[in-house]
Amino acid sequence: MNMSRIINIQLRSNLLILFAAGLLFWSSMASLLPTLPLYIESVGATKLQIGIVMGSFAIGLLFFRPLLGRLADWRGRKIVLLIGTLVAVLAPVGYLFAKSIPLLIVLRAFHGISMAAFTTGFNALVADIAPLEKRGEIIGYMSLVNPIGVAIGPALGGYLQAGVGDQILFVITAELALVAFLGLLTIVNPPIVTHPQTGSQNSQFWQILFSPRVKTPAIIMLLVGLAFGALHIFIPLFIKSTAVNLNPGLFYTAAAVASFSVRLFTGKASDRFGRGLFITISLVFYTLSLSLLWLAKSSAAFLFAAIIEGIASGILIPMITALMVDRAHAYERGRIFAICLMGLDVGIAIAGPILGSVAEYLGYRNTFGLCALLTFLSFIIFVTLSSKDLPSSVRFALGRGQDTYALKDT
């Protein structure tokens, strides 16, 4: 009994530290969402160059996510979390001195490693701790660090950039991540679950990626990643181009508040009604939000679109996380998270250069209209390909059937 109590206290302590570190990490990252595109523009970048610099963030995500996933499975979640926060400390320091586009590209790609490491380690550690019967609920609650941090960060970043300049902004961004790093040093890793490995690492990667349990969620994340990349790269510039009197940071804050609100109950509800129904709802809301942006010509329209987008992301990310936990053995969670989330990474990576080129010819408004079509396509794919055949896919996507790929030992 005493040992059980000690273990429970340790797990609760891990969750509290994780929550605090997550808030600091996401506040640090989000403070650059409305500010970094404007900083890049101030050094003379074109629309396409801004897209390339911001999109290069996903290069670090894309190339390091699989390695960090394996590291999380083999060496524990803590070391991956520490890597993520340390990179989040160093990258903003680099921005202090970067004045050329090539150097900004390198630094932004390096900064991407922080998110690859932190999200992989964070999700895997929460999944390790969460009891099976309350998995969706706990993942939902712990995922609140993202919308809260994204609510605080943009407002803080916009205020600092306007009030004290870019240099102080970058210093404070680094300091937030440093406090998170120091807190994570006290985390205690749960026991590492091992399993005999067969085949090469490369063959394992492709086997997991193209397995039915991962392939469709990864495609969904790819398409959503394109829209997500456009939202977080071009919204400040789109608002500026329309001459609408709206602080871009308020767009992200409104989205974050909506995301926070919806996560309070969807995680628990998904334990009862299944993940598929909520993923379907989120894709519908993403399409609606991007369609509203396509038509937006006032502050109210932008903020309403932000609220709808916040609801969509607040449902989708925790639900995809819970879905992949359901479909993964404990000894492969790091890799499963890494490979599935690579779809999001690739989408963000190509969103900058591809949609930046589109924006050069069609403008920001029509670019968001194109993104609405992409998220609608992801809705069609999920409804028809989320399970073993069309009837079971439709039932799962509408909350009328079980996930046939869910494992029994997770």
KADABEL-V754003 format. One record per pair of residues at least 6 apart in sequence whose C-alpha atoms are under 6 Angstrom apart, sorted by the first residue. I is the first residue (numbers start at 0). J is the second residue. D is the distance in whole Angstrom. If there is no record, write none. Layout:
# KADABEL-V754003
<<I/J/D> <I/J/D>>
This chain:
# KADABEL-V754003
<<13/186/6> <20/179/4> <21/144/5> <22/144/5> <22/148/5> <23/175/5> <23/179/6> <24/176/5> <25/145/6> <25/148/5> <26/148/4> <26/149/6> <26/151/6> <26/152/4> <27/172/5> <27/175/6> <29/149/5> <29/152/5> <29/153/5> <30/152/4> <30/153/4> <30/156/4> <33/235/6> <33/247/6> <33/248/6> <47/355/5> <47/356/6> <50/351/4> <50/352/5> <50/355/5> <51/351/5> <51/352/5> <52/104/5> <54/348/5> <54/351/4> <55/104/6> <55/107/6> <55/108/5> <55/348/6> <56/107/5> <56/108/4> <56/111/4> <57/111/6> <57/344/5> <57/347/6> <57/348/5> <58/108/5> <59/108/5> <59/109/6> <59/111/4> <59/112/5> <60/111/5> <60/112/5> <60/115/5> <60/344/6> <61/341/6> <61/344/6> <64/115/5> <64/337/5> <65/337/5> <68/333/4> <68/334/4> <68/337/5> <69/334/6> <71/333/5> <72/333/5> <76/120/5> <79/116/5> <79/120/6> <80/116/6> <80/117/5> <80/120/5> <81/180/6> <83/113/4> <83/116/5> <83/117/5> <84/176/6> <84/180/5> <86/113/5> <87/113/6> <87/176/6> <88/173/4> <88/176/5> <88/177/6> <90/110/5> <91/169/5> <91/173/6> <95/166/6> <97/103/6> <123/333/6> <135/266/5> <135/267/6> <135/270/6> <135/321/6> <136/266/4> <136/267/4> <139/262/6> <139/266/5> <139/317/6> <143/259/6> <146/255/4> <146/258/6> <146/259/5> <149/255/6> <150/252/4> <150/255/5> <153/248/5> <154/248/5> <159/168/6> <192/330/5> <193/330/6> <208/214/6> <212/404/6> <217/339/5> <217/342/5> <219/377/5> <220/342/5> <220/343/5> <221/342/4> <221/343/5> <221/346/5> <222/373/6> <223/374/6> <224/343/4> <224/346/4> <224/347/5> <225/346/4> <225/347/5> <225/350/5> <226/370/5> <228/347/5> <228/350/5> <235/247/5> <237/363/6> <245/298/6> <250/302/6> <250/305/6> <253/305/6> <253/306/6> <254/305/5> <254/306/5> <254/309/4> <255/309/6> <257/306/5> <257/309/5> <257/310/5> <258/309/4> <258/310/5> <258/313/4> <262/313/6> <272/398/6> <273/398/6> <274/318/6> <275/395/5> <275/396/4> <275/398/6> <276/396/5> <276/397/5> <276/398/5> <278/315/6> <279/396/6> <281/311/4> <281/314/6> <281/315/5> <282/378/6> <284/311/5> <285/308/6> <285/311/5> <286/371/5> <286/374/5> <286/375/6> <288/304/5> <288/307/5> <288/308/5> <289/367/6> <289/371/5> <290/368/6> <290/371/6> <291/304/6> <293/364/5> <293/367/5> <293/368/5> <295/301/6> <325/405/5> <326/404/6> <326/405/5> <326/406/5> <328/409/6> <358/366/6> <382/392/6> <382/393/5> <382/396/5> <383/389/5> <383/392/5> <384/392/6> <385/392/5> <386/392/4> <394/400/5> <395/401/6>>
